[in-house]
């Protein structure tokens, strides 16, 4: 227990240092964090710690100085707000010795919440048997795990990251130059992880740069690939890939996302690091369903993903839209008034645009073989959740 408490104190003491948390022992020990390969472990560990602390809040109406409220107030004040123990003891109207005793009790309660996360078989197991505090943590982590890749504008993401890094640069007299070749460069990636990788890389560059000219970040696109190049002049070639080092963290994050990167030396001691990304093609998607609510639901599911969504609630409207927008993909309901989905499918296939589009039958009747026999390219069984929709569309997009 003492070792666990020591690790917990260490993580909380670095609550605002994502690079440190990325490879912290707790990030590997807690299954909810370690088994989430699509997320930054540092981000997820910090979020999990924050949620676990919030779970100790007794709720409104309880005075902050009440014994049942002090564990929450002390954890939040000490580690999230970074207040001193003297300040907290004064605010809670208790002695410093009492504050430290209550903090120890708070850490033990927090450790118990986190250790309870290991009593189920996996991160997606039912959490009905868990204490309510851990149930809230697990529900939030599961929600985060459902977010994998998003449609991201690389120009915007890099611009914002450079703005953040300039604060560090001001202290060292280093100003990063950014030269994007295009106004917008769409890629499909986990935004949080890529942003963290770029921030860590920029942190390394600002601290390591020794050249007379400012570091340069250049973004180009050609042949369906975007290339992000970082040029700077360090004191020596970057070989420090230790997990706690910003450069090492950046490389680990890029590797975990499957991003291709390479680093090479330049004349006069310069270094250029290049990260490559395949460009995203935005696909036009027509949803044909007499239920407007389902169309709106699918639109929400697809927010942030590379799909331009059109909706039609009846066959005549769908046939008109398919010639106008020339969709790449069609999601077609079966149970519709006047004409069922099978008749609409036949009508679509009689048009040039309909023959070219990939058609996914969406039905409450689970009979995919019949749908394929009638010429469908994919099948969704209602009700459809967000992950299944995204996976089906991605699978068919890759085939196309």
N, C-alpha and C positions, 0 to 999 in steps of 0.2 A: 504493500500500500504506500509506503514511504517513497519508493522509487516512482510510483505512478504520480503521487502528489508533486514530486520534484519536477517531473516532466510537464505536468499541468502548469505549475508556476512558471516554468521556462517559456512555455507557449504563450501564456497570458502576458508575461513580461515583454514579449515581442509581438503583441497583438496587432500592431500597426505596421509590422515589417513582413510583408508578404514573401519576400525572397527568403527570409529566415524560416517562415512557416512551411514553405514549399517542401522542404525535406526534413522537417522536424520528426522525431520519433513517433509522436502521436499521429502524424499524417499517415504513417505506415502501419500503426498499431490499430487504429480505429477502422473497422471494416467499411463503415459508411463513407469514409474518405478514401481509403486505399483502393476500394473496388469501383472507383469512379474515374476510369481512364479518360473520359471526354471532358473532364473539368480540371482547372487548376487546383491542385491539392491545397495550396496555400490559401486561396480564396475560400475553398470549401471548409477547411479547418477553422478559419476565422469566423465564417458564418455559423458553423456548428457551435463554436464556443459562445458566440453572441446569443444564439437561440437558447443554449443551455442556461446562460446567465439570466436571460429574460424569463425563463421558465420558473425561476425562483422568486419572481415578483409576486407578492401576495395579493396584488390588485389594488384598485382605488379604494380610498377610505381607511387604509392602514397607515398610521403615522410612520414616517421614515425611521424614527428612532425606536419604534417598537421592536422587541426581540425577534419577531418573525420576519420583519422587513430588513433588519440590518445586514444579513448575508447578501441579499440582492444589492442594497445600497453600497456596501463596501466593495463588492466585485465590480460593479458598474463604475463606481467612482475611481477605484484604484487602477483598473486595467483598461477600461474603455475611454474614460475621461482623463486618465493619467493625473489624478489628484494625489497629493501626498497624504500619508496616514495622519499627520497632524491636522491638515485641513478636514479630513473626513471625521476624525474624532471630535473636532470642534462642531462640525455641522450636526452630528448625531448626538451631541451633548453627552459623550462618554469619555472615559479616560483612554489614553493611548494604549495602555496595557489591555483594557477591555476590547479596544478596536482590533488589536492583533489576535486576541483570543477568538473574537467573532469572525475575523478573516480566516483563521484556521478552520473554524467550523464551516464557513461558507465554501472553502476549497474542498473539504471532505464531501459536502453535499453535491458540489459540482462534479467531483470525481465519480460519485455514485451514479449520477445521471448519465455520464458518458460511459461508464462501465456497463450500465444496464443496456446500452445499445448493442452489446455483444451477446445477449441472451437468446436472440432469435437466429434462425438459420441463414438469413441473408438480408441485404438491404431492402428487399422488396417484400419481405414476409409481413403478414398481418401484425399490426402493432396494438391490437385490442388488449393484449395481456400486459403491455408495458405500462409503467406509470405514466400519467397524463403528461408530465413534463417531457419525457423522452419521446412520447408519441408525437408531440408537436415538433420536436427536432427532426424525427425520422420523416414525418410528412413533408417538411420543408426540403430536406436533403433529397428525398425522392423526386420532388418537383424539379429541383435543380438538375438532377441526373437525367431528366427527360429532355433537357436542352442540350443538343449536341452541336449541330452546325446551323449557321444563319447566313443569310445573304448580307454581306458586309461591303461597304464602300471603302476600299483600302486607302484612298486619298484622304478621306475624312478621318479614318482611324489613326493614320500616321500623323496627320496634322495635329490632332488633339493630343497624341502622345508626346510630340515634340514640344507643344506648349507646356505640358506638365514638366518635361525634362529641362526646359529653359530656366525654371526656378533654381534647379541645382546648378545650371550653367552660369547663372548670374553671379553666384558666389565665387566662381572660379574664372570668370572672365572668358567663358566659352559660349559662343552662340552658334547653334546648329542651323545650317542652311538646308532647305527642303526644295527640291526641284521635281515636281510631278510633270510627266509628259502629257497627261490627260486630266480633264476636270473630274472624271469619275472612273474608277476601276473596280467593277464588281467581282467579288470572289466569294466562295462558299467555305466558311471556316467557323470554328468556335471563337467567337469574338473576345470573350473574356481571356482565354488562354493566349490568343495572339497578341492582344493588347498588353498583357503582362510580359510576354516575351520581348516585345519591342521596347517597353519601358525599362526592363532590366538591361537590355542591350544598350539603350541610350544612356542609362546610368553609368554603365561601364565605359562607354565612349567619352562622356563628359569628364569622368574622373581620370581616364588614362591619356587623353589627348595632350600632346606636347608640341604640335605643329604651329607654324606661324599663321597659316590659313585656317579658317574654321572648318570643323567637320562638315561633311556633305552627305545628305541623304537624297538619292535619286530614284525615281520610280518610272519605269518604262513598261511598255506593253507591245508585244509582237507575236504573231503566230499562235494566238490563243493562250499566251503565257504572260503573266506580269512578273517583273523582276524588281525587287527592292534592294538597292545597293547602299551600303554604309561605308563611307571612306573617312579615315582619320589617321593620325600619326601618333601611335603610342610610344612609350619609352622603350618597349620591347614587344615582340610578336605575342599576341594573347595565347598563352598556353595554360592559364589558370582555369581549369574547368571544374574546380571544386563545387559541390552542390550549393554551398552557402554563398558563393561568389556570383554577382549579377550576370557575368558572362556565362558561367556554367549553368545557372538557372535558365537563362534564355535558350541555350542549346538543348537542354532537357525538355523544355516546353515545346520547342520546334520539333524535336524528335517524336515526342508523344503525339503530336498532331499529324505526323507523317509529312511534314514540310521538308522539301529539299533545300539544303543550304551548303555553301562552301566558303572558305576563308582563304585568302591568298595575300602574299606580300606584294608591295608595289615599290617602285624606285623611291629613293630618299627615305626609306623606312616606313612608308605608308602601308596601310592594311585596307583591304576591301572585303567586306562580307556581303554575299549575295543570297537572298532568299527568293525562291521561285514559287509561284502560285498559278494554278490553272484558272483561266477566266471563266466566269459563270455566264451561261446563256439563259436569259429569262424566257421561260416557256409560257405560252398562252394556254390557259385552262378554261374550258367551258363546262359549267355544272348545270345539268338539266334535271330539275326536281320541282314538283309542284309545291313543295314545302319551302317557303322563303326562309324560314328559321334555319333549316339545314344548310342552305346556301350561305347565310350569314355566319353560321358556326364554322363551316369549312374555310371561309374567308379569314376568320380569326385564327384558326389553326395554321394558316399559311402565311400569316404576317411575319415579315422578316425573312421569308424564303423566296427563291427565285421563280415565282409564279405570278403572272398577271391574270386575275380571276374575272371571268364573266359569268353571269347567271341568267338562266331562262326557266320559266315556270310552266311552259307548255310547248308542244311540238312545233307549232308554226313559228313561234318566236325563236326556237332553237335553230330551225332550218334557215331562218333569215340571218341569225347571228353567225352561223358557221361559214357562210359565204362572205360575210363582212370582216370578221376578225381572223379567219383561217387558223383555228386553234391547233396547237400541237397535240393536245390531249383533251378528252371529253370524259366527264363522270356522268353516267346516265342512270337515273332511277328507273325501276321496273313498274311499280304500282303508281300509275298516273291516270287521271281521268281522260276520257275520249280515246286516247291512244296509249297502249302500254309501251314499256321500254323496248320490247322486242320489235314492235312495228317502227318505232322511232329509229332504232338501230338500222333496220333495213333501209329506211328513208335516207339516213345519213350516208350509208355506203353507196347509195346511188349518185351522190354528188362527188365531184373531184376532191373537194376539201375534206369531206367525210371519209373518203377512202384513204386519204393521207394521214388523218388523225389517229392516235391511239385511243381506243374506247375502253373505259373501265365501267363494268356494270356494278351498280350499287343497289343491293336488294336485301330485304328482311328475310327472304327465302334463301337458305344457304345451299345453292346448287351451282357452284362454279363450273363444273363440267358442261352443264347445259349452256351456260353463257359462252364458254370457249367454242362449243360446237356451232353456235350461231354467229361466230365471228368476232367476239370480244377479245381484247388483248389483256384484260386484267379483271379482277373481281374483288369487291369489298362487301363484307357481310355487315349489315346494320345491326346494332348501332356501331358507328366507326369512331375509334379514339384517335387522338392527334398523332401518336407514334405510328399506328398502322397506316394512316393516310400518308404520312411523309415517307415511310418506307416503301409503300406501293408505288408512289409517284417517282421516287428516286430510282427504284429498280427498273421501271419502264423507261425512264429518261435515259438511263445508262445504256439500255438496249437500243434506244433510238439513236 
